[in-house]
């Protein structure tokens, strides 16, 4: 499994799509199969300098910091592919909470060849994983 990419089982995904929700004892919204309610509310992309790109993502429902990171990574992977590049490298992600909404401010570099560093992603593999898990991209 790619580090930082959330995987959702087909059963959980079907329940999310159907929108069946119940409340658990902790008031965390969950569907019939127990998956959390995560709402992907948008991505804003800004080219900072050459190959340095900022992704502002917004999530509602009951997202976690991992959901924010996965959403930003999906945006970065698709953006790299759109630009004709095959790779991206995570620089940083800041997350803030505002009335139940999580906002992520992530920065990635995109490149045609595998960049140096530990937090690199293969854009095609990550974008395919995002599509499989129904995480929106740019």
ZATOR-610304 format. One record per atom (N, C-alpha, C): residue number from 1; residue in three letters; chain; atom name; x, y, z. Coordinates in nm, 2 decimals, m for minus. Layout:
<atoms>
ATOM resi resn chain name     xx     yy     zz
ATOM  NUM  ala     A   CA      X      Y      Z
...
</atoms>
This chain:
<atoms>
ATOM resi resn chain name     xx     yy     zz
ATOM    1  unk     A    N   0.09  m0.12   0.00
ATOM    1  unk     A   CA   0.00   0.00   0.00
ATOM    1  unk     A    C   0.09   0.12   0.00
ATOM    2  unk     A    N   0.05   0.22  m0.08
ATOM    2  unk     A   CA   0.13   0.35  m0.08
ATOM    2  unk     A    C   0.11   0.42   0.05
ATOM    3  unk     A    N   0.22   0.47   0.10
ATOM    3  unk     A   CA   0.21   0.55   0.23
ATOM    3  unk     A    C   0.13   0.68   0.21
ATOM    4  unk     A    N   0.04   0.70   0.30
ATOM    4  unk     A   CA  m0.04   0.83   0.30
ATOM    4  unk     A    C  m0.16   0.82   0.21
ATOM    5  unk     A    N  m0.19   0.70   0.15
ATOM    5  unk     A   CA  m0.31   0.69   0.07
ATOM    5  unk     A    C  m0.41   0.60   0.14
ATOM    6  unk     A    N  m0.53   0.65   0.16
ATOM    6  unk     A   CA  m0.63   0.58   0.23
ATOM    6  unk     A    C  m0.70   0.48   0.14
ATOM    7  unk     A    N  m0.72   0.36   0.18
ATOM    7  unk     A   CA  m0.79   0.26   0.11
ATOM    7  unk     A    C  m0.93   0.24   0.17
ATOM    8  unk     A    N  m1.03   0.23   0.09
ATOM    8  unk     A   CA  m1.17   0.20   0.14
ATOM    8  unk     A    C  m1.21   0.07   0.07
ATOM    9  unk     A    N  m1.27  m0.02   0.16
ATOM    9  unk     A   CA  m1.32  m0.14   0.10
ATOM    9  unk     A    C  m1.44  m0.12   0.01
ATOM   10  unk     A    N  m1.46  m0.21  m0.08
ATOM   10  unk     A   CA  m1.58  m0.19  m0.17
ATOM   10  unk     A    C  m1.71  m0.18  m0.10
ATOM   11  unk     A    N  m1.72  m0.26   0.01
ATOM   11  unk     A   CA  m1.84  m0.25   0.09
ATOM   11  unk     A    C  m1.86  m0.12   0.15
ATOM   12  unk     A    N  m1.76  m0.06   0.21
ATOM   12  unk     A   CA  m1.77   0.07   0.27
ATOM   12  unk     A    C  m1.80   0.18   0.17
ATOM   13  unk     A    N  m1.73   0.16   0.05
ATOM   13  unk     A   CA  m1.76   0.26  m0.06
ATOM   13  unk     A    C  m1.90   0.26  m0.10
ATOM   14  unk     A    N  m1.96   0.14  m0.12
ATOM   14  unk     A   CA  m2.10   0.13  m0.16
ATOM   14  unk     A    C  m2.19   0.19  m0.06
ATOM   15  unk     A    N  m2.16   0.17   0.06
ATOM   15  unk     A   CA  m2.24   0.24   0.17
ATOM   15  unk     A    C  m2.23   0.39   0.16
ATOM   16  unk     A    N  m2.11   0.44   0.14
ATOM   16  unk     A   CA  m2.09   0.58   0.13
ATOM   16  unk     A    C  m2.17   0.64   0.01
ATOM   17  unk     A    N  m2.17   0.57  m0.10
ATOM   17  unk     A   CA  m2.24   0.62  m0.22
ATOM   17  unk     A    C  m2.39   0.61  m0.19
ATOM   18  unk     A    N  m2.44   0.51  m0.12
ATOM   18  unk     A   CA  m2.58   0.50  m0.10
ATOM   18  unk     A    C  m2.63   0.61   0.00
ATOM   19  unk     A    N  m2.54   0.66   0.09
ATOM   19  unk     A   CA  m2.57   0.76   0.18
ATOM   19  unk     A    C  m2.65   0.72   0.30
ATOM   20  unk     A    N  m2.64   0.59   0.33
ATOM   20  unk     A   CA  m2.71   0.54   0.45
ATOM   20  unk     A    C  m2.64   0.59   0.58
ATOM   21  unk     A    N  m2.70   0.66   0.66
ATOM   21  unk     A   CA  m2.63   0.71   0.78
ATOM   21  unk     A    C  m2.70   0.68   0.91
ATOM   22  unk     A    N  m2.62   0.65   1.01
ATOM   22  unk     A   CA  m2.68   0.63   1.15
ATOM   22  unk     A    C  m2.58   0.71   1.24
ATOM   23  unk     A    N  m2.63   0.73   1.36
ATOM   23  unk     A   CA  m2.54   0.80   1.46
ATOM   23  unk     A    C  m2.49   0.70   1.56
ATOM   24  unk     A    N  m2.36   0.70   1.59
ATOM   24  unk     A   CA  m2.31   0.61   1.69
ATOM   24  unk     A    C  m2.31   0.68   1.83
ATOM   25  unk     A    N  m2.27   0.62   1.93
ATOM   25  unk     A   CA  m2.27   0.68   2.06
ATOM   25  unk     A    C  m2.19   0.80   2.07
ATOM   26  unk     A    N  m2.08   0.82   1.99
ATOM   26  unk     A   CA  m2.00   0.93   2.00
ATOM   26  unk     A    C  m2.04   1.05   1.91
ATOM   27  unk     A    N  m2.16   1.04   1.85
ATOM   27  unk     A   CA  m2.21   1.14   1.76
ATOM   27  unk     A    C  m2.12   1.16   1.63
ATOM   28  unk     A    N  m2.05   1.06   1.59
ATOM   28  unk     A   CA  m1.98   1.06   1.47
ATOM   28  unk     A    C  m2.07   1.00   1.36
ATOM   29  unk     A    N  m2.09   1.07   1.26
ATOM   29  unk     A   CA  m2.18   1.03   1.15
ATOM   29  unk     A    C  m2.11   0.91   1.08
ATOM   30  unk     A    N  m2.19   0.80   1.07
ATOM   30  unk     A   CA  m2.14   0.68   1.00
ATOM   30  unk     A    C  m2.25   0.62   0.92
ATOM   31  unk     A    N  m2.21   0.55   0.81
ATOM   31  unk     A   CA  m2.31   0.49   0.73
ATOM   31  unk     A    C  m2.35   0.35   0.78
ATOM   32  unk     A    N  m2.43   0.28   0.72
ATOM   32  unk     A   CA  m2.47   0.15   0.77
ATOM   32  unk     A    C  m2.36   0.05   0.79
ATOM   33  unk     A    N  m2.25   0.06   0.72
ATOM   33  unk     A   CA  m2.14  m0.03   0.73
ATOM   33  unk     A    C  m2.03   0.02   0.83
ATOM   34  unk     A    N  m2.05   0.14   0.88
ATOM   34  unk     A   CA  m1.96   0.19   0.98
ATOM   34  unk     A    C  m1.86   0.29   0.93
ATOM   35  unk     A    N  m1.86   0.32   0.80
ATOM   35  unk     A   CA  m1.76   0.42   0.74
ATOM   35  unk     A    C  m1.80   0.56   0.78
ATOM   36  unk     A    N  m1.70   0.64   0.81
ATOM   36  unk     A   CA  m1.72   0.78   0.85
ATOM   36  unk     A    C  m1.78   0.86   0.73
ATOM   37  unk     A    N  m1.85   0.96   0.76
ATOM   37  unk     A   CA  m1.90   1.06   0.66
ATOM   37  unk     A    C  m1.79   1.16   0.63
ATOM   38  unk     A    N  m1.74   1.15   0.51
ATOM   38  unk     A   CA  m1.63   1.24   0.46
ATOM   38  unk     A    C  m1.69   1.31   0.33
ATOM   39  unk     A    N  m1.70   1.44   0.33
ATOM   39  unk     A   CA  m1.75   1.51   0.22
ATOM   39  unk     A    C  m1.63   1.59   0.15
ATOM   40  unk     A    N  m1.60   1.57   0.03
ATOM   40  unk     A   CA  m1.50   1.64  m0.04
ATOM   40  unk     A    C  m1.56   1.76  m0.10
ATOM   41  unk     A    N  m1.52   1.88  m0.05
ATOM   41  unk     A   CA  m1.58   2.00  m0.09
ATOM   41  unk     A    C  m1.51   2.09  m0.18
ATOM   42  unk     A    N  m1.39   2.05  m0.23
ATOM   42  unk     A   CA  m1.33   2.13  m0.33
ATOM   42  unk     A    C  m1.18   2.14  m0.32
ATOM   43  unk     A    N  m1.11   2.17  m0.43
ATOM   43  unk     A   CA  m0.97   2.18  m0.44
ATOM   43  unk     A    C  m0.94   2.31  m0.52
ATOM   44  unk     A    N  m0.85   2.39  m0.46
ATOM   44  unk     A   CA  m0.80   2.51  m0.53
ATOM   44  unk     A    C  m0.65   2.48  m0.55
ATOM   45  unk     A    N  m0.61   2.51  m0.68
ATOM   45  unk     A   CA  m0.47   2.49  m0.71
ATOM   45  unk     A    C  m0.40   2.62  m0.75
ATOM   46  unk     A    N  m0.28   2.63  m0.70
ATOM   46  unk     A   CA  m0.20   2.76  m0.73
ATOM   46  unk     A    C  m0.06   2.72  m0.76
ATOM   47  unk     A    N  m0.01   2.76  m0.88
ATOM   47  unk     A   CA   0.13   2.74  m0.91
ATOM   47  unk     A    C   0.21   2.84  m0.84
ATOM   48  unk     A    N   0.30   2.80  m0.75
ATOM   48  unk     A   CA   0.38   2.89  m0.67
ATOM   48  unk     A    C   0.51   2.94  m0.75
ATOM   49  unk     A    N   0.58   2.84  m0.80
ATOM   49  unk     A   CA   0.70   2.88  m0.87
ATOM   49  unk     A    C   0.75   2.75  m0.95
ATOM   50  unk     A    N   0.75   2.76  m1.08
ATOM   50  unk     A   CA   0.80   2.65  m1.17
ATOM   50  unk     A    C   0.73   2.52  m1.14
ATOM   51  unk     A    N   0.79   2.44  m1.06
ATOM   51  unk     A   CA   0.74   2.30  m1.03
ATOM   51  unk     A    C   0.68   2.29  m0.89
ATOM   52  unk     A    N   0.66   2.40  m0.82
ATOM   52  unk     A   CA   0.61   2.41  m0.68
ATOM   52  unk     A    C   0.46   2.45  m0.69
ATOM   53  unk     A    N   0.38   2.36  m0.64
ATOM   53  unk     A   CA   0.23   2.38  m0.65
ATOM   53  unk     A    C   0.17   2.37  m0.51
ATOM   54  unk     A    N   0.07   2.46  m0.49
ATOM   54  unk     A   CA  m0.01   2.46  m0.36
ATOM   54  unk     A    C  m0.15   2.41  m0.39
ATOM   55  unk     A    N  m0.20   2.32  m0.30
ATOM   55  unk     A   CA  m0.33   2.27  m0.31
ATOM   55  unk     A    C  m0.41   2.30  m0.19
ATOM   56  unk     A    N  m0.51   2.37  m0.20
ATOM   56  unk     A   CA  m0.60   2.41  m0.09
ATOM   56  unk     A    C  m0.72   2.31  m0.10
ATOM   57  unk     A    N  m0.74   2.23   0.00
ATOM   57  unk     A   CA  m0.85   2.13   0.00
ATOM   57  unk     A    C  m0.95   2.16   0.11
ATOM   58  unk     A    N  m1.08   2.13   0.09
ATOM   58  unk     A   CA  m1.18   2.15   0.20
ATOM   58  unk     A    C  m1.26   2.02   0.21
ATOM   59  unk     A    N  m1.28   1.98   0.33
ATOM   59  unk     A   CA  m1.36   1.86   0.36
ATOM   59  unk     A    C  m1.45   1.88   0.47
ATOM   60  unk     A    N  m1.57   1.82   0.46
ATOM   60  unk     A   CA  m1.67   1.83   0.56
ATOM   60  unk     A    C  m1.71   1.70   0.61
ATOM   61  unk     A    N  m1.82   1.69   0.69
ATOM   61  unk     A   CA  m1.86   1.56   0.75
ATOM   61  unk     A    C  m1.77   1.53   0.87
ATOM   62  unk     A    N  m1.71   1.42   0.87
ATOM   62  unk     A   CA  m1.62   1.38   0.98
ATOM   62  unk     A    C  m1.48   1.34   0.93
ATOM   63  unk     A    N  m1.42   1.43   0.86
ATOM   63  unk     A   CA  m1.28   1.40   0.81
ATOM   63  unk     A    C  m1.18   1.40   0.92
ATOM   64  unk     A    N  m1.07   1.33   0.89
ATOM   64  unk     A   CA  m0.95   1.32   0.97
ATOM   64  unk     A    C  m0.84   1.40   0.90
ATOM   65  unk     A    N  m0.73   1.42   0.97
ATOM   65  unk     A   CA  m0.61   1.47   0.90
ATOM   65  unk     A    C  m0.56   1.38   0.79
ATOM   66  unk     A    N  m0.58   1.25   0.81
ATOM   66  unk     A   CA  m0.54   1.16   0.70
ATOM   66  unk     A    C  m0.62   1.18   0.58
ATOM   67  unk     A    N  m0.75   1.21   0.60
ATOM   67  unk     A   CA  m0.84   1.23   0.48
ATOM   67  unk     A    C  m0.80   1.36   0.41
ATOM   68  unk     A    N  m0.76   1.46   0.48
ATOM   68  unk     A   CA  m0.71   1.58   0.42
ATOM   68  unk     A    C  m0.58   1.55   0.34
ATOM   69  unk     A    N  m0.49   1.48   0.40
ATOM   69  unk     A   CA  m0.36   1.45   0.33
ATOM   69  unk     A    C  m0.39   1.36   0.20
ATOM   70  unk     A    N  m0.48   1.27   0.21
ATOM   70  unk     A   CA  m0.51   1.18   0.09
ATOM   70  unk     A    C  m0.57   1.27  m0.02
ATOM   71  unk     A    N  m0.67   1.36   0.02
ATOM   71  unk     A   CA  m0.73   1.44  m0.08
ATOM   71  unk     A    C  m0.63   1.53  m0.15
ATOM   72  unk     A    N  m0.54   1.59  m0.07
ATOM   72  unk     A   CA  m0.43   1.68  m0.13
ATOM   72  unk     A    C  m0.34   1.59  m0.22
ATOM   73  unk     A    N  m0.31   1.47  m0.18
ATOM   73  unk     A   CA  m0.22   1.39  m0.25
ATOM   73  unk     A    C  m0.28   1.35  m0.39
ATOM   74  unk     A    N  m0.41   1.32  m0.38
ATOM   74  unk     A   CA  m0.49   1.29  m0.51
ATOM   74  unk     A    C  m0.48   1.41  m0.60
ATOM   75  unk     A    N  m0.50   1.53  m0.55
ATOM   75  unk     A   CA  m0.50   1.65  m0.63
ATOM   75  unk     A    C  m0.36   1.67  m0.69
ATOM   76  unk     A    N  m0.26   1.64  m0.61
ATOM   76  unk     A   CA  m0.12   1.66  m0.66
ATOM   76  unk     A    C  m0.09   1.56  m0.77
ATOM   77  unk     A    N  m0.13   1.43  m0.75
ATOM   77  unk     A   CA  m0.11   1.33  m0.85
ATOM   77  unk     A    C  m0.17   1.36  m0.99
ATOM   78  unk     A    N  m0.30   1.40  m0.98
ATOM   78  unk     A   CA  m0.37   1.43  m1.11
ATOM   78  unk     A    C  m0.31   1.56  m1.17
ATOM   79  unk     A    N  m0.28   1.66  m1.09
ATOM   79  unk     A   CA  m0.21   1.78  m1.15
ATOM   79  unk     A    C  m0.08   1.75  m1.22
ATOM   80  unk     A    N   0.00   1.66  m1.16
ATOM   80  unk     A   CA   0.12   1.62  m1.22
ATOM   80  unk     A    C   0.09   1.55  m1.36
ATOM   81  unk     A    N   0.00   1.47  m1.36
ATOM   81  unk     A   CA  m0.04   1.40  m1.49
ATOM   81  unk     A    C  m0.09   1.50  m1.59
ATOM   82  unk     A    N  m0.17   1.60  m1.55
ATOM   82  unk     A   CA  m0.22   1.70  m1.64
ATOM   82  unk     A    C  m0.11   1.78  m1.70
ATOM   83  unk     A    N   0.00   1.80  m1.62
ATOM   83  unk     A   CA   0.11   1.88  m1.67
ATOM   83  unk     A    C   0.21   1.79  m1.75
ATOM   84  unk     A    N   0.18   1.66  m1.77
ATOM   84  unk     A   CA   0.27   1.57  m1.84
ATOM   84  unk     A    C   0.38   1.52  m1.76
ATOM   85  unk     A    N   0.37   1.53  m1.63
ATOM   85  unk     A   CA   0.47   1.48  m1.54
ATOM   85  unk     A    C   0.43   1.34  m1.48
ATOM   86  unk     A    N   0.53   1.27  m1.43
ATOM   86  unk     A   CA   0.49   1.14  m1.37
ATOM   86  unk     A    C   0.51   1.13  m1.22
ATOM   87  unk     A    N   0.56   1.23  m1.16
ATOM   87  unk     A   CA   0.59   1.22  m1.02
ATOM   87  unk     A    C   0.57   1.35  m0.94
ATOM   88  unk     A    N   0.55   1.34  m0.81
ATOM   88  unk     A   CA   0.54   1.45  m0.72
ATOM   88  unk     A    C   0.61   1.42  m0.59
ATOM   89  unk     A    N   0.65   1.53  m0.52
ATOM   89  unk     A   CA   0.71   1.51  m0.39
ATOM   89  unk     A    C   0.64   1.60  m0.29
ATOM   90  unk     A    N   0.60   1.54  m0.18
ATOM   90  unk     A   CA   0.53   1.62  m0.08
ATOM   90  unk     A    C   0.63   1.71  m0.01
ATOM   91  unk     A    N   0.59   1.84   0.01
ATOM   91  unk     A   CA   0.68   1.93   0.08
ATOM   91  unk     A    C   0.62   1.95   0.22
ATOM   92  unk     A    N   0.49   1.99   0.23
ATOM   92  unk     A   CA   0.43   2.01   0.36
ATOM   92  unk     A    C   0.28   2.01   0.34
ATOM   93  unk     A    N   0.21   1.98   0.45
ATOM   93  unk     A   CA   0.06   2.00   0.46
ATOM   93  unk     A    C   0.03   2.06   0.60
ATOM   94  unk     A    N  m0.05   2.17   0.60
ATOM   94  unk     A   CA  m0.10   2.23   0.72
ATOM   94  unk     A    C  m0.25   2.21   0.72
ATOM   95  unk     A    N  m0.31   2.18   0.83
ATOM   95  unk     A   CA  m0.45   2.15   0.84
ATOM   95  unk     A    C  m0.51   2.24   0.95
ATOM   96  unk     A    N  m0.62   2.30   0.92
ATOM   96  unk     A   CA  m0.69   2.38   1.02
ATOM   96  unk     A    C  m0.84   2.34   1.02
ATOM   97  unk     A    N  m0.90   2.35   1.14
ATOM   97  unk     A   CA  m1.04   2.32   1.16
ATOM   97  unk     A    C  m1.12   2.44   1.18
ATOM   98  unk     A    N  m1.24   2.45   1.11
ATOM   98  unk     A   CA  m1.32   2.57   1.12
ATOM   98  unk     A    C  m1.47   2.52   1.12
ATOM   99  unk     A    N  m1.53   2.52   1.24
ATOM   99  unk     A   CA  m1.67   2.48   1.25
ATOM   99  unk     A    C  m1.70   2.34   1.19
ATOM  100  unk     A    N  m1.62   2.24   1.21
ATOM  100  unk     A   CA  m1.64   2.11   1.16
ATOM  100  unk     A    C  m1.59   2.08   1.02
ATOM  101  unk     A    N  m1.54   2.19   0.96
ATOM  101  unk     A   CA  m1.48   2.17   0.83
ATOM  101  unk     A    C  m1.33   2.17   0.84
ATOM  102  unk     A    N  m1.26   2.08   0.78
ATOM  102  unk     A   CA  m1.11   2.07   0.78
ATOM  102  unk     A    C  m1.06   2.13   0.64
ATOM  103  unk     A    N  m0.96   2.22   0.65
ATOM  103  unk     A   CA  m0.90   2.28   0.54
ATOM  103  unk     A    C  m0.75   2.24   0.54
ATOM  104  unk     A    N  m0.71   2.19   0.42
ATOM  104  unk     A   CA  m0.57   2.16   0.41
ATOM  104  unk     A    C  m0.50   2.25   0.31
ATOM  105  unk     A    N  m0.38   2.29   0.35
ATOM  105  unk     A   CA  m0.29   2.37   0.26
ATOM  105  unk     A    C  m0.17   2.29   0.24
ATOM  106  unk     A    N  m0.16   2.22   0.12
ATOM  106  unk     A   CA  m0.05   2.13   0.09
ATOM  106  unk     A    C   0.03   2.19  m0.02
ATOM  107  unk     A    N   0.16   2.16  m0.01
ATOM  107  unk     A   CA   0.26   2.20  m0.12
ATOM  107  unk     A    C   0.33   2.08  m0.17
ATOM  108  unk     A    N   0.34   2.06  m0.30
ATOM  108  unk     A   CA   0.41   1.96  m0.37
ATOM  108  unk     A    C   0.50   2.01  m0.48
ATOM  109  unk     A    N   0.60   1.94  m0.51
ATOM  109  unk     A   CA   0.67   1.97  m0.63
ATOM  109  unk     A    C   0.63   1.86  m0.73
ATOM  110  unk     A    N   0.62   1.90  m0.86
ATOM  110  unk     A   CA   0.59   1.80  m0.96
ATOM  110  unk     A    C   0.71   1.79  m1.06
ATOM  111  unk     A    N   0.73   1.67  m1.11
ATOM  111  unk     A   CA   0.85   1.66  m1.20
ATOM  111  unk     A    C   0.83   1.54  m1.29
ATOM  112  unk     A    N   0.90   1.55  m1.41
ATOM  112  unk     A   CA   0.89   1.44  m1.50
ATOM  112  unk     A    C   0.97   1.31  m1.46
ATOM  113  unk     A    N   1.06   1.33  m1.37
ATOM  113  unk     A   CA   1.14   1.21  m1.33
ATOM  113  unk     A    C   1.13   1.20  m1.17
ATOM  114  unk     A    N   1.16   1.09  m1.12
ATOM  114  unk     A   CA   1.15   1.06  m0.98
ATOM  114  unk     A    C   1.24   1.16  m0.90
ATOM  115  unk     A    N   1.18   1.25  m0.82
ATOM  115  unk     A   CA   1.25   1.35  m0.74
ATOM  115  unk     A    C   1.32   1.28  m0.62
ATOM  116  unk     A    N   1.42   1.35  m0.57
ATOM  116  unk     A   CA   1.49   1.31  m0.45
ATOM  116  unk     A    C   1.39   1.33  m0.33
ATOM  117  unk     A    N   1.41   1.25  m0.23
ATOM  117  unk     A   CA   1.33   1.26  m0.11
ATOM  117  unk     A    C   1.26   1.14  m0.07
ATOM  118  unk     A    N   1.20   1.14   0.05
ATOM  118  unk     A   CA   1.13   1.02   0.10
ATOM  118  unk     A    C   0.98   1.02   0.07
ATOM  119  unk     A    N   0.93   1.14   0.05
ATOM  119  unk     A   CA   0.78   1.15   0.03
ATOM  119  unk     A    C   0.74   1.17  m0.11
ATOM  120  unk     A    N   0.79   1.08  m0.20
ATOM  120  unk     A   CA   0.76   1.09  m0.34
ATOM  120  unk     A    C   0.65   1.01  m0.38
ATOM  121  unk     A    N   0.57   1.04  m0.48
ATOM  121  unk     A   CA   0.46   0.96  m0.53
ATOM  121  unk     A    C   0.47   0.94  m0.68
ATOM  122  unk     A    N   0.43   0.83  m0.72
ATOM  122  unk     A   CA   0.42   0.80  m0.86
ATOM  122  unk     A    C   0.28   0.84  m0.90
ATOM  123  unk     A    N   0.27   0.95  m0.98
ATOM  123  unk     A   CA   0.14   1.02  m1.00
ATOM  123  unk     A    C   0.03   0.92  m1.06
ATOM  124  unk     A    N   0.07   0.84  m1.16
ATOM  124  unk     A   CA  m0.02   0.75  m1.22
ATOM  124  unk     A    C  m0.08   0.65  m1.12
ATOM  125  unk     A    N   0.01   0.59  m1.04
ATOM  125  unk     A   CA  m0.04   0.49  m0.94
ATOM  125  unk     A    C  m0.13   0.55  m0.84
ATOM  126  unk     A    N  m0.09   0.67  m0.79
ATOM  126  unk     A   CA  m0.17   0.74  m0.69
ATOM  126  unk     A    C  m0.31   0.78  m0.75
ATOM  127  unk     A    N  m0.31   0.84  m0.87
ATOM  127  unk     A   CA  m0.43   0.88  m0.93
ATOM  127  unk     A    C  m0.53   0.76  m0.95
ATOM  128  unk     A    N  m0.47   0.65  m0.99
ATOM  128  unk     A   CA  m0.56   0.53  m1.01
ATOM  128  unk     A    C  m0.62   0.49  m0.88
ATOM  129  unk     A    N  m0.54   0.49  m0.77
ATOM  129  unk     A   CA  m0.58   0.46  m0.64
ATOM  129  unk     A    C  m0.69   0.55  m0.59
ATOM  130  unk     A    N  m0.67   0.68  m0.62
ATOM  130  unk     A   CA  m0.78   0.78  m0.58
ATOM  130  unk     A    C  m0.91   0.75  m0.65
ATOM  131  unk     A    N  m0.90   0.72  m0.78
ATOM  131  unk     A   CA  m1.02   0.69  m0.86
ATOM  131  unk     A    C  m1.09   0.56  m0.80
ATOM  132  unk     A    N  m1.01   0.46  m0.77
ATOM  132  unk     A   CA  m1.06   0.34  m0.71
ATOM  132  unk     A    C  m1.13   0.37  m0.58
ATOM  133  unk     A    N  m1.08   0.46  m0.50
ATOM  133  unk     A   CA  m1.14   0.50  m0.37
ATOM  133  unk     A    C  m1.23   0.61  m0.37
ATOM  134  unk     A    N  m1.26   0.66  m0.49
ATOM  134  unk     A   CA  m1.36   0.77  m0.52
ATOM  134  unk     A    C  m1.32   0.90  m0.44
ATOM  135  unk     A    N  m1.19   0.93  m0.44
ATOM  135  unk     A   CA  m1.14   1.05  m0.39
ATOM  135  unk     A    C  m1.13   1.15  m0.51
ATOM  136  unk     A    N  m1.20   1.26  m0.51
ATOM  136  unk     A   CA  m1.19   1.35  m0.62
ATOM  136  unk     A    C  m1.05   1.41  m0.64
ATOM  137  unk     A    N  m1.02   1.45  m0.77
ATOM  137  unk     A   CA  m0.90   1.51  m0.80
ATOM  137  unk     A    C  m0.93   1.64  m0.88
ATOM  138  unk     A    N  m0.82   1.71  m0.92
ATOM  138  unk     A   CA  m0.84   1.84  m1.00
ATOM  138  unk     A    C  m0.89   1.81  m1.14
</atoms>
